[in-house]
Amino acid sequence: MVLRRLSMILITLLMTLVMVSCSASTSDLSIEEIEETLLNLVPRFVNDDFELPTIKDLRITWTYEDETITDLFPYVSPMIETNTQLIAAIKNGLTTTTLAFPITLVPAESGRNARVMRIETDVPIDQIDRETYVDASLMATTDRNGIADLEIVTDMVRIRGRGNSSWFTYPKKPYRLRFDEKTSLFGMTPAKKYVLLAEYGDKSLLRNTLAFKFAQMMEHLTYTPESRSIEVYFNGVYEGVYTLTEQVEVYDGKVELDTSPDRIDTGYFVELDMRFYEQGETVGTEWFKIGDVPYQIKEPKYDEPGFTTAHNTFIKHAFESVQDALATGRNVDQYLDIDNAIDYFIVMELFKNVDVGYSSVFIQKAAGDVVRLGPVWDFDISTGNIDYIPDYGPEGFYGTQPNKNVWFRLLMQDETLRMRFKARYEIIYEEKIPLLLDIIDNLGQDIRPLAFRNFERHDILGTYVWPNPPEVVGINTHAGQVAYVKDFLEIRSAWLYTTMQTSAYRNGVYFQ
């Protein structure tokens, strides 16, 4: 481990020698020479803040989107790769010349950012389990505005396995990282916990990223995890493309709740999780059930001082009130944020997420407030990538079926709420679905070089990986896998829109 750490330090020292100057000097340069000088200093592809170039003895006023900016260009990650211009007004004596410099804003999730993480442990990677964290060293690099740069080097991190079916089924494993201190990785909100999703069964490598991007468009979902497509090496061995994302938890900048158990009406963070039955859990403290549906109280933690069965009873009653209100159609907004629920279920239904009534369905309630759903999570088995259900194709309502999500089914059985769902979806269909489809093309193209290396390491294109349906198995290129996802969402979004215009939908026939 020590030798590996020294090697990492040497690499760091070498990388710090690579420097790019953002200023130049001139004496009687022509405007063409000035333009060429600035063109060499303004990055073409932008994924971070950068110092605005200056030239000695010249006054340059920089403008972006009709606003004057000084010193730094303020990068904000766009939803999709965006071509724009940076304007320079150059005053040389009595003459002012305006020049436009094309730049492309690159989304933080894009494979173009060339993000690489190297993890070293004294424990062989195949001996890491889901229960025990092991010490690790980590070095991460990225292309910052087109220049290879060091993101972080640290040995203050630990790693363990995570996941359920993905952990036991796939040779490429998912992991959880835990830093000793709050740490920002690739521009994400500083936190101690991160997740590495292996995306082994999702041959597009993008389903989770796309669902998160779409959820971020929803005005009534207060928090959606950030994600980054990265390449990972474990102990020097290339393991392929992972999705680095935030751990879903109550935390500053994530799910923001005061969950102190010193009072009963506190904040609660809960997961609907049918694994209750597989794990042989019991109700009464950490778990409660409404009918046959089990819920796990994630926060406040049941083993914290002050937590009692009264907390369990309180949040169970709050959920029962939501369910009763949905069932009767009376005073629903007194117990549930309806706009939030509609946005949440639109995301789940558009992607046809098989887990909508099974697990990873997170629900939150602040003290003295109504219940809200989210954040969304776990989309690798979605979007037509599910061979163990007969209706995995792009048509048909899914989450409202019997024994799927009882809240969604009850919401859609109520005529007023059903038509409210329709009205909201129509706006999303017109304003947000076209952007989502463009994002698929953009991110799919940018991740292609990474995908090529991933599938050299894991030669699974054209072969069955659980739970790929025959259509997915039959596609032997990454471009084809991305096209399958896009086609699915394009067809499904149109099917939902068209179906909602019918009398059958208006009369609730699909949800009886």
C-alpha positions as CSV (number, residue, x, y, z in Angstrom):
1,M,0.0,0.0,0.0
2,V,2.9,2.4,0.9
3,L,4.6,1.9,-2.5
4,R,1.3,2.5,-4.3
5,R,0.7,5.6,-2.3
6,L,4.2,6.9,-3.2
7,S,3.5,6.2,-6.8
8,M,0.3,8.1,-6.6
9,I,2.2,11.1,-5.0
10,L,4.8,11.0,-7.8
11,I,2.0,11.0,-10.4
12,T,0.5,14.0,-8.6
13,L,3.8,15.9,-8.7
14,L,4.3,15.3,-12.4
15,M,0.7,16.4,-13.2
16,T,1.2,19.7,-11.3
17,L,4.0,20.5,-13.7
18,V,1.5,20.9,-16.5
19,M,0.3,24.5,-16.4
20,V,-1.5,26.7,-18.8
21,S,-1.1,30.4,-18.7
22,C,-4.3,32.5,-19.0
23,S,-2.5,35.8,-19.8
24,A,-0.3,37.1,-22.5
25,S,1.5,40.3,-23.3
26,T,1.5,42.2,-26.6
27,S,3.0,45.2,-28.3
28,D,1.3,46.5,-31.4
29,L,-0.4,43.2,-32.2
30,S,-2.9,43.1,-35.0
31,I,-6.5,42.3,-34.3
32,E,-6.0,39.0,-36.0
33,E,-3.0,38.2,-33.8
34,I,-5.0,39.2,-30.7
35,E,-7.9,37.0,-31.8
36,E,-5.6,34.0,-32.3
37,T,-3.9,34.6,-28.9
38,L,-7.3,34.7,-27.1
39,L,-8.6,31.7,-29.1
40,N,-5.7,29.7,-27.7
41,L,-6.5,30.7,-24.2
42,V,-10.3,30.3,-24.2
43,P,-11.2,26.6,-23.7
44,R,-13.3,25.1,-26.5
45,F,-15.1,22.6,-24.2
46,V,-16.0,24.0,-20.8
47,N,-16.8,21.9,-17.7
48,D,-15.5,24.1,-14.9
49,D,-14.8,27.7,-14.0
50,F,-11.8,29.3,-15.7
51,E,-9.9,32.5,-15.5
52,L,-10.7,34.9,-18.3
53,P,-7.7,35.6,-20.5
54,T,-6.0,39.0,-20.4
55,I,-3.5,40.7,-22.6
56,K,-1.1,43.3,-21.3
57,D,-1.8,46.9,-22.2
58,L,-5.2,45.9,-23.7
59,R,-8.6,46.5,-22.0
60,I,-10.8,43.5,-22.6
61,T,-14.4,43.4,-21.4
62,W,-15.9,39.9,-21.4
63,T,-19.6,39.3,-21.8
64,Y,-21.6,36.1,-21.5
65,E,-25.3,35.9,-22.2
66,D,-25.5,39.7,-22.3
67,E,-23.9,40.1,-18.8
68,T,-20.5,41.4,-18.1
69,I,-18.2,39.0,-16.3
70,T,-14.9,39.6,-14.7
71,D,-12.0,37.4,-13.6
72,L,-13.8,34.0,-13.8
73,F,-16.1,32.4,-16.3
74,P,-18.9,30.9,-14.0
75,Y,-19.6,27.4,-15.2
76,V,-23.0,25.9,-14.5
77,S,-23.6,22.3,-15.7
78,P,-26.2,22.4,-18.4
79,M,-28.9,19.8,-18.9
80,I,-27.4,19.0,-22.3
81,E,-24.2,19.9,-24.2
82,T,-24.8,23.5,-25.2
83,N,-23.0,25.5,-27.9
84,T,-22.7,29.2,-27.0
85,Q,-20.4,32.2,-27.3
86,L,-18.1,34.2,-25.1
87,I,-17.8,37.8,-26.3
88,A,-14.7,40.0,-25.9
89,A,-14.9,43.8,-26.4
90,I,-11.2,44.8,-27.0
91,K,-10.2,48.4,-26.6
92,N,-6.9,49.3,-28.1
93,G,-6.3,53.1,-28.0
94,L,-9.4,54.7,-29.5
95,T,-10.5,51.5,-31.3
96,T,-12.9,48.9,-29.8
97,T,-13.2,45.6,-31.6
98,T,-15.8,42.9,-30.6
99,L,-14.8,39.2,-31.0
100,A,-16.9,36.1,-30.4
101,F,-15.4,32.9,-29.2
102,P,-17.4,29.7,-29.5
103,I,-17.5,27.5,-26.4
104,T,-19.4,24.3,-25.7
105,L,-20.7,23.8,-22.2
106,V,-20.4,20.1,-21.2
107,P,-22.8,18.5,-18.7
108,A,-21.2,17.3,-15.5
109,E,-22.6,13.8,-16.3
110,S,-20.9,13.6,-19.7
111,G,-18.3,11.0,-20.6
112,R,-16.4,13.8,-22.4
113,N,-15.1,14.8,-19.0
114,A,-12.8,11.8,-18.9
115,R,-13.2,11.1,-15.2
116,V,-11.1,8.3,-13.9
117,M,-10.9,6.9,-10.3
118,R,-8.1,4.6,-9.1
119,I,-8.8,2.7,-5.9
120,E,-6.1,0.8,-4.0
121,T,-6.7,-1.6,-1.1
122,D,-4.6,-4.1,0.8
123,V,-7.6,-6.5,0.5
124,P,-8.1,-8.2,-2.9
125,I,-11.2,-6.7,-4.5
126,D,-12.9,-10.1,-4.7
127,Q,-12.6,-10.4,-0.9
128,I,-14.5,-7.2,-0.1
129,D,-18.0,-7.9,1.3
130,R,-21.1,-5.8,1.9
131,E,-20.7,-5.6,5.7
132,T,-17.2,-4.5,6.4
133,Y,-15.5,-1.3,5.2
134,V,-11.8,-1.7,4.3
135,D,-9.2,1.0,4.2
136,A,-8.3,2.3,0.7
137,S,-6.4,4.9,-1.2
138,L,-8.0,6.9,-4.0
139,M,-6.8,9.0,-6.8
140,A,-9.3,10.7,-9.2
141,T,-8.4,12.6,-12.4
142,T,-10.5,14.5,-14.9
143,D,-10.3,16.7,-18.0
144,R,-10.9,20.2,-16.7
145,N,-11.7,22.5,-19.6
146,G,-9.8,20.1,-21.9
147,I,-6.7,19.8,-19.8
148,A,-5.9,16.6,-17.8
149,D,-6.1,17.6,-14.1
150,L,-5.9,15.9,-10.7
151,E,-9.2,15.8,-8.8
152,I,-8.1,14.3,-5.5
153,V,-5.5,12.0,-3.9
154,T,-6.4,10.6,-0.5
155,D,-6.0,7.6,1.8
156,M,-8.8,8.9,4.1
157,V,-11.4,6.7,2.5
158,R,-12.9,3.2,3.0
159,I,-14.9,0.9,0.7
160,R,-17.3,-1.9,1.0
161,G,-19.8,-3.7,-1.3
162,R,-23.4,-2.7,-1.6
163,G,-26.6,-3.7,-3.5
164,N,-28.8,-6.8,-3.5
165,S,-29.4,-8.6,-6.8
166,S,-26.6,-6.7,-8.4
167,W,-24.1,-7.8,-5.7
168,F,-24.9,-11.5,-5.9
169,T,-25.6,-11.8,-9.7
170,Y,-22.9,-9.8,-11.5
171,P,-19.1,-10.2,-11.6
172,K,-18.7,-6.4,-11.8
173,K,-19.8,-5.3,-8.3
174,P,-21.3,-2.1,-6.9
175,Y,-19.6,-0.4,-4.0
176,R,-20.0,2.3,-1.4
177,L,-17.2,4.8,-0.6
178,R,-17.0,6.5,2.8
179,F,-14.6,9.4,3.4
180,D,-13.4,10.5,6.8
181,E,-14.4,14.1,6.0
182,K,-16.8,15.8,3.7
183,T,-15.4,15.5,0.3
184,S,-16.5,16.8,-3.1
185,L,-15.9,14.5,-6.0
186,F,-16.1,15.9,-9.6
187,G,-18.0,18.9,-8.4
188,M,-20.7,17.1,-6.4
189,T,-22.0,18.4,-3.1
190,P,-19.4,17.6,-0.4
191,A,-20.4,14.5,1.5
192,K,-18.8,11.5,3.3
193,K,-20.7,8.8,1.4
194,Y,-20.8,8.0,-2.3
195,V,-22.0,5.0,-4.3
196,L,-20.4,3.3,-7.3
197,L,-23.1,1.7,-9.5
198,A,-21.7,-1.0,-11.7
199,E,-24.4,-0.8,-14.4
200,Y,-23.5,-4.4,-15.5
201,G,-27.0,-5.4,-16.5
202,D,-27.7,-2.0,-18.2
203,K,-25.7,-2.2,-21.4
204,S,-26.5,1.4,-22.3
205,L,-24.6,2.4,-19.1
206,L,-27.0,5.3,-18.8
207,R,-30.4,4.4,-17.4
208,N,-29.7,5.7,-13.9
209,T,-28.1,8.9,-15.2
210,L,-31.0,9.6,-17.6
211,A,-33.7,9.0,-14.9
212,F,-31.8,11.4,-12.6
213,K,-31.5,14.0,-15.3
214,F,-35.3,13.7,-16.0
215,A,-36.2,13.9,-12.4
216,Q,-34.0,17.1,-12.0
217,M,-36.4,18.7,-14.5
218,M,-39.4,18.1,-12.2
219,E,-40.2,21.2,-10.2
220,H,-41.9,19.4,-7.4
221,L,-39.1,16.9,-6.6
222,T,-36.9,18.8,-4.2
223,Y,-33.8,16.6,-4.4
224,T,-32.4,14.2,-7.0
225,P,-29.0,12.6,-6.6
226,E,-26.2,13.9,-8.8
227,S,-24.2,11.4,-10.9
228,R,-21.1,11.2,-12.9
229,S,-20.0,8.6,-15.6
230,I,-16.5,7.5,-14.6
231,E,-14.0,4.7,-15.4
232,V,-12.7,2.8,-12.4
233,Y,-9.5,0.8,-11.7
234,F,-9.2,-1.4,-8.6
235,N,-5.7,-2.2,-7.5
236,G,-4.4,-1.3,-11.0
237,V,-6.9,-3.4,-12.9
238,Y,-9.4,-1.7,-15.2
239,E,-13.0,-2.6,-14.2
240,G,-14.9,-0.4,-16.6
241,V,-17.6,2.3,-16.5
242,Y,-19.4,3.1,-13.3
243,T,-21.9,5.6,-12.3
244,L,-20.6,7.6,-9.3
245,T,-23.6,9.0,-7.4
246,E,-24.6,10.3,-4.1
247,Q,-25.7,8.1,-1.3
248,V,-29.5,8.6,-0.7
249,E,-29.6,9.9,2.9
250,V,-30.6,12.6,5.2
251,Y,-27.8,15.1,4.9
252,D,-27.1,18.7,4.1
253,G,-27.7,19.3,0.4
254,K,-29.5,16.0,0.0
255,V,-32.6,15.0,1.9
256,E,-32.8,17.9,4.3
257,L,-34.8,16.9,7.4
258,D,-34.5,17.5,11.1
259,T,-34.9,13.9,12.3
260,S,-34.0,14.3,16.0
261,P,-35.9,11.7,18.0
262,D,-36.3,14.0,21.0
263,R,-39.9,14.6,19.9
264,I,-42.5,12.4,18.2
265,D,-43.5,14.9,15.5
266,T,-40.0,15.0,14.0
267,G,-38.7,14.5,10.5
268,Y,-39.0,11.0,9.0
269,F,-37.3,9.3,6.1
270,V,-38.8,6.0,5.1
271,E,-38.4,3.4,2.4
272,L,-41.0,1.1,1.0
273,D,-39.1,-2.2,0.9
274,M,-40.6,-5.6,0.1
275,R,-37.3,-7.3,1.1
276,F,-38.9,-7.2,4.6
277,Y,-40.3,-10.6,3.8
278,E,-37.0,-12.1,2.4
279,Q,-35.0,-10.8,5.4
280,G,-37.4,-12.1,8.0
281,E,-37.9,-8.6,9.6
282,T,-40.6,-7.9,12.2
283,V,-42.7,-4.8,12.8
284,G,-42.8,-2.6,15.9
285,T,-39.7,-0.4,15.9
286,E,-37.7,0.0,12.7
287,W,-40.5,-1.4,10.4
288,F,-44.3,-1.0,10.1
289,K,-46.8,-2.4,7.6
290,I,-50.0,-1.0,6.1
291,G,-51.8,-3.9,4.8
292,D,-49.2,-6.1,3.2
293,V,-46.9,-3.3,2.3
294,P,-43.8,-2.9,4.6
295,Y,-42.0,0.3,5.3
296,Q,-38.6,0.8,6.9
297,I,-37.9,3.9,9.0
298,K,-34.4,5.0,7.8
299,E,-34.4,8.2,10.0
300,P,-34.6,8.7,12.9
301,K,-32.7,5.5,13.5
302,Y,-34.5,3.1,15.8
303,D,-31.4,2.5,17.9
304,E,-30.9,6.2,18.6
305,P,-31.5,7.4,22.2
306,G,-35.0,8.7,22.5
307,F,-36.5,6.6,19.7
308,T,-39.6,4.7,20.9
309,T,-42.4,2.7,19.5
310,A,-44.4,5.9,19.6
311,H,-42.3,7.2,16.7
312,N,-43.2,4.1,14.7
313,T,-46.9,4.6,15.5
314,F,-46.8,8.3,14.6
315,I,-45.3,7.9,11.1
316,K,-47.4,4.8,10.4
317,H,-50.6,6.8,11.3
318,A,-49.4,9.6,8.9
319,F,-49.0,7.1,6.1
320,E,-52.4,5.5,6.9
321,S,-53.9,9.0,6.7
322,V,-52.4,9.5,3.2
323,Q,-53.8,6.1,2.0
324,D,-57.2,6.7,3.5
325,A,-57.5,10.1,1.9
326,L,-56.5,8.7,-1.5
327,A,-59.0,5.9,-1.1
328,T,-61.9,8.3,-0.3
329,G,-60.8,11.2,-2.4
330,R,-61.3,13.6,0.6
331,N,-58.7,16.1,1.9
332,V,-55.8,14.5,0.2
333,D,-53.8,17.7,0.2
334,Q,-53.9,17.8,4.0
335,Y,-51.7,14.7,4.1
336,L,-49.9,14.4,0.8
337,D,-48.1,16.9,-1.5
338,I,-50.1,16.0,-4.6
339,D,-47.9,17.9,-7.1
340,N,-44.9,16.1,-5.7
341,A,-46.6,12.7,-5.9
342,I,-47.6,13.3,-9.5
343,D,-44.1,14.3,-10.6
344,Y,-42.6,11.3,-8.8
345,F,-45.0,8.8,-10.4
346,I,-44.6,10.4,-13.8
347,V,-40.8,9.7,-13.6
348,M,-41.4,6.1,-12.4
349,E,-44.1,5.4,-15.0
350,L,-42.3,6.9,-17.9
351,F,-39.3,4.7,-17.2
352,K,-41.5,1.8,-16.3
353,N,-39.5,1.2,-13.1
354,V,-40.1,-2.3,-11.9
355,D,-39.3,-1.3,-8.3
356,V,-42.1,1.3,-8.1
357,G,-43.9,-1.0,-5.6
358,Y,-41.1,-3.2,-4.4
359,S,-38.1,-1.3,-3.0
360,S,-36.1,2.0,-3.2
361,V,-39.3,3.9,-3.0
362,F,-38.3,6.7,-0.6
363,I,-40.8,8.8,1.3
364,Q,-40.2,11.8,3.6
365,K,-42.2,13.9,6.1
366,A,-40.9,17.0,7.8
367,A,-42.2,17.9,11.3
368,G,-45.7,19.4,11.1
369,D,-45.8,18.9,7.3
370,V,-47.4,16.7,4.7
371,V,-45.9,13.5,3.2
372,R,-43.7,13.8,0.1
373,L,-42.1,11.2,-2.2
374,G,-38.5,11.0,-3.3
375,P,-35.8,11.0,-4.2
376,V,-36.0,8.6,-7.2
377,W,-33.5,5.8,-7.2
378,D,-32.5,2.6,-8.9
379,F,-33.3,2.5,-12.7
380,D,-30.9,0.0,-14.1
381,I,-33.9,-2.5,-14.3
382,S,-36.3,-0.2,-16.1
383,T,-36.9,1.2,-19.6
384,G,-37.5,-2.2,-21.2
385,N,-34.7,-4.0,-19.4
386,I,-36.8,-6.5,-17.5
387,D,-37.4,-10.1,-18.8
388,Y,-39.3,-11.3,-15.7
389,I,-42.4,-9.3,-16.3
390,P,-44.6,-10.1,-19.4
391,D,-45.4,-6.4,-20.2
392,Y,-41.8,-5.0,-20.3
393,G,-42.5,-3.1,-23.5
394,P,-43.3,0.6,-23.9
395,E,-47.1,0.3,-23.7
396,G,-49.4,-0.2,-20.7
397,F,-49.6,1.3,-17.3
398,Y,-47.4,-0.5,-14.8
399,G,-47.2,1.0,-11.4
400,T,-51.0,1.2,-11.0
401,Q,-51.4,-2.6,-11.5
402,P,-52.7,-4.6,-8.5
403,N,-49.9,-5.4,-6.1
404,K,-47.6,-2.7,-7.5
405,N,-47.8,0.7,-5.8
406,V,-51.0,1.1,-3.8
407,W,-50.7,4.9,-3.5
408,F,-50.3,5.4,-7.3
409,R,-53.2,3.0,-8.0
410,L,-55.5,4.9,-5.5
411,L,-54.4,8.3,-7.0
412,M,-55.3,7.2,-10.5
413,Q,-58.6,5.7,-9.4
414,D,-59.7,9.2,-8.2
415,E,-61.1,11.1,-11.2
416,T,-60.0,14.6,-10.0
417,L,-56.5,13.4,-9.3
418,R,-56.3,11.4,-12.5
419,M,-57.2,14.4,-14.6
420,R,-54.7,16.4,-12.6
421,F,-52.0,13.8,-13.5
422,K,-53.0,14.1,-17.1
423,A,-52.7,17.9,-17.1
424,R,-49.3,17.7,-15.6
425,Y,-48.1,15.0,-18.0
426,E,-49.2,17.0,-21.0
427,I,-47.0,19.9,-19.9
428,I,-44.1,17.5,-19.4
429,Y,-44.7,15.8,-22.7
430,E,-44.5,19.1,-24.6
431,E,-41.8,20.8,-22.6
432,K,-39.5,18.2,-21.2
433,I,-39.7,14.9,-23.1
434,P,-38.1,16.4,-26.3
435,L,-35.1,17.6,-24.1
436,L,-34.8,14.2,-22.5
437,L,-34.6,12.5,-26.0
438,D,-31.9,15.0,-27.1
439,I,-30.0,14.3,-23.8
440,I,-30.0,10.5,-24.6
441,D,-28.3,11.2,-28.0
442,N,-25.8,13.6,-26.4
443,L,-24.8,11.5,-23.4
444,G,-24.8,8.3,-25.5
445,Q,-22.4,9.8,-28.0
446,D,-20.1,11.2,-25.3
447,I,-19.9,8.0,-23.3
448,R,-19.1,5.9,-26.4
449,P,-15.3,5.7,-26.1
450,L,-15.7,4.7,-22.4
451,A,-18.3,2.1,-23.4
452,F,-15.9,0.6,-25.9
453,R,-13.3,0.1,-23.2
454,N,-16.0,-1.2,-20.8
455,F,-17.2,-3.9,-23.2
456,E,-13.6,-4.9,-24.0
457,R,-13.2,-5.6,-20.3
458,H,-16.7,-7.1,-19.9
459,D,-17.5,-8.8,-23.2
460,I,-21.3,-9.1,-22.7
461,L,-22.8,-7.4,-25.8
462,G,-24.9,-9.9,-27.6
463,T,-25.1,-12.2,-24.7
464,Y,-27.7,-12.7,-21.9
465,V,-27.2,-10.8,-18.7
466,W,-30.0,-11.0,-16.1
467,P,-32.7,-9.5,-16.6
468,N,-32.1,-8.6,-20.3
469,P,-35.1,-9.4,-22.5
470,P,-34.5,-10.9,-26.0
471,E,-34.5,-7.5,-27.7
472,V,-31.6,-6.2,-25.5
473,V,-29.7,-9.5,-25.8
474,G,-29.9,-9.2,-29.6
475,I,-28.2,-5.8,-29.7
476,N,-24.4,-6.2,-30.0
477,T,-23.3,-2.5,-30.1
478,H,-23.4,0.2,-27.4
479,A,-24.9,2.6,-29.9
480,G,-27.7,0.1,-30.4
481,Q,-28.3,-0.2,-26.7
482,V,-28.6,3.6,-26.3
483,A,-31.0,3.7,-29.3
484,Y,-33.1,1.0,-27.7
485,V,-33.5,3.2,-24.6
486,K,-34.4,6.2,-26.7
487,D,-36.9,4.3,-28.8
488,F,-38.5,2.9,-25.7
489,L,-38.9,6.3,-24.0
490,E,-40.1,8.0,-27.3
491,I,-42.7,5.3,-27.9
492,R,-43.8,5.1,-24.2
493,S,-44.1,8.9,-23.8
494,A,-46.3,9.1,-26.9
495,W,-48.4,6.1,-25.7
496,L,-49.0,7.7,-22.3
497,Y,-49.9,11.0,-24.0
498,T,-52.3,9.4,-26.5
499,T,-53.9,7.1,-24.0
500,M,-54.6,10.0,-21.6
501,Q,-56.8,11.6,-24.3
502,T,-59.2,8.6,-24.4
503,S,-62.5,8.1,-22.7
504,A,-61.2,4.9,-21.2
505,Y,-58.6,7.0,-19.3
506,R,-61.1,9.7,-18.4
507,N,-63.4,7.1,-17.0
508,G,-60.6,5.3,-15.1
509,V,-61.0,2.0,-17.0
510,Y,-57.2,1.2,-16.7
511,F,-57.3,1.5,-12.9
512,Q,-60.4,-0.3,-11.9
